[in-house]
Amino acid sequence: MQSQDVAPRPAPASDDPVVDVERAEAALVEHYPRLVRLAYLVLPPSLGRNRRVVTAHSLTQRALPRGRAAATPAIPAQSTGRDGDPGYAFLRLQVLRTALEAGLPLRRLAWPKRSQLPPLLPQVWGLRLFPRSGGADELALDQQLSALSGPARAAYVLRGLEKLKDRDVRDVLTAAGVEDVDDALDEAEAVAEQYALLDSPEFDPCSLQARPTDLMRRRQHTKAALAAGAALLVCGALLGLPGEGWGPDSAAAPSYAQNPAAEAALDPAQLTRVPALAWQSSARTDFSVWPARGDLADDSALLRRALAVWARPGETVAVSATPGTPSGGPPGAPQLLYAGTVDNAHVVILYDGLRIVRYAEPKEGTAGAALDFSRVDGATRAEASAVVLSRADGNVRYLVAPWVKRAAERDLLKPRGGAMDLTLTDGITSPLASAAAQQAGTCTSWNVLQLTDSTGTRLLTDLAELVPARLTTGRPGSVKDASGAAALRTWAPYSCWLGQMRSAGVRTVNAWAFARQALPDGTGSADWVCTRTETWRGGGERVLAQFRTPGATQAAVAAKGENVSACGARDPHVLAGVLWKANTGGWYLLAAGTRDTESIRATGGVHGSTEGSLLTVRAKQGAQAELKGTLESGRTISGLG
C-alpha cells in the first residue's frame, strides 16, 4: 500500500471556535457510530478486519480534547444533524488525523506514534470481531479503497460519507496534516462514486460478528501454561503431602476433538443424503426433502473443507449471516443439498434444520473462500422453492426444489411484458439479472424469479440473501402468491422500494391495495397500498403505506413503521395520510383507512374529521397532523408513522 507523510497539525487561528470537553463528549456520544465508521474506512485494510475494528473504536474514544478546551479549524458544511457543530468537526478531525497516522510505515530511527501501535483499549480476548459481510458491490469497493493511499481513502470517504464538497475536503485534509492534498483528491477520482455503499453493513464497525481465535493454537498455549502450573503444584504436593493421585474426572464431556457428535458433524460420510424421489411421498414439503445434487456430491475432500470451515472459519474467510441467524458450527451431521461447480467456483449447500449454509471456494485453491448463513426454519413449500447458488457479473443462478416444473424471469415493472423462460439443468437455472445487483438510487427494472409447480405459480425476489423472498398480494390473513395479472399490476408501482430491504432477513413481502380515494382537484383517483415485510426471525417487520396518483409510474411513501402489527395477519388495519399538492396549487391532507374504518379525525397542524374511511381536508404547505381512526368495532387506531 502507498504511504504518505502526515504533516504536523497547523496552529489554530485566533478566531477559531473553541470546543470544551463537555461539548466534545456530547458530540462523541451522539455521533459515535459515524466517527467509528469514518475511522474504519480510512484505516489501512492491511491491518486485518479484527484489528481495524478495534483500532477504529480506540482512535474514536481517544479523540476527546485532553485539556479543558481545544481549538478547531473552521467547520465545513455538514449533512443533516451535524450542521455547525464544532464538537463534531473537532472529533472528526482528530479521528481522521490519527487514522492517517496509523497507516504510516514504522521507521527504525523514529519513535512510533501511539496510533501506529496495537490499541491498549478496547481489547477483546479469545474472539475476532468483524463487520457483517456485504454483497459483491461492497467487496469490490473495499478492494478498490485498499489500493488507495491513506489520504486518498480519506478524500473519498469525506466526499461520500460526509457529503463534503471538494473545497471542504481540501480544508479538512490540510487541517489533518496531509501535504499533497491535490494528489489525494486526484487519486480518489480513480474509484467510482459508489457513496451509498459506504453506509452498508460491510463498513459498520459497530454492528459486528464474533468468531473464536485459532482454537488449536490457543489450546496448545493453554495446555502449556496449565502443564507448567500443574508441575509446580505436583512438586509442592510431593514435598508436603502423602503420595496420592488426582481425584476422578468430573462429568464433563471429552474434549471437542474427541466428541462423537462433533466428529460426526465434520465427517462427510455422515452427511444426510435424501433420495431423489423422497419428496413425492413425504408429508413435509420443505428443504428437508431436497435430494443431494451436483457433480461434486461425492467429493469427500471438498465436503470436508466445507464442514471444517463452517465449524472454524479462518481469518481469510468472508462470513455473512442474515439478521437473527446464528453462525456457529453444525449441531450434528447436516443434510447435503448440493455440491458442484458453478461458474468459476466450487459450491456446497448444506441444511441443518434451522439454516441454509453456502460454502464457496475458487476452482484453484481456497483463498477467497466465503461462508453464508440464512435462517429458514418453518419454511413452507413456497418458501423452500429456491436457493441462490452463485452471483456473478450482475447475474444470479438458483438451485430450485425438485417439485419445480418450470422457471422463468419476469420484470415486475412491466406487468404486461410477459415472462422469459429459464433453462433448468439438474435443478439449476440459467443466469438471470439480479435485482439485488442494482446500484442504489437507480431502478429501471426489477427482475424476479417465477416458479411453477403442481400447486401453482409464484414470484420470488433476490434481496442479496441465500433464500429469495416470496411476493404475495391480498388482505392480511388471506394472501395469495403474486402471479395473476391483477397481482402483477398491483406490484408494478411498488417494486422499486424492495431495494431498501436487502440483507434484512426477509421471508415474505405482501402488497395490499386497501383504499382508493378521489382527488379533490378532479384529476382522478389515487391508490393506497400497504406493503408489509415479514422476516424469518419473527421481528423487524416493516410496513409502508404508499400513495400513487393517476399516471405516476412509481408510488410515494406516505407513512412507515417498524416492528408494528398494522397491515398484518394479527391486525389487518392501517390508517395513513399524506400532504398533497393539487394541480391548482392548493394543499390538502388526504387520509385513508381500511374499509371497516368508521371515522377519521385529524388534529395538530390540520383539523378535520369525516365519517367513513376517507378524509380530505384543506391544509397549508408543511403542515403536520396527527390521525386517529375509529373502527366499526369501536377500537381506536393511530396513523402509521
Disulfide bonds with the S-S distance in Angstrom:
Cys443-Cys496 1.86
Cys530-Cys567 1.89
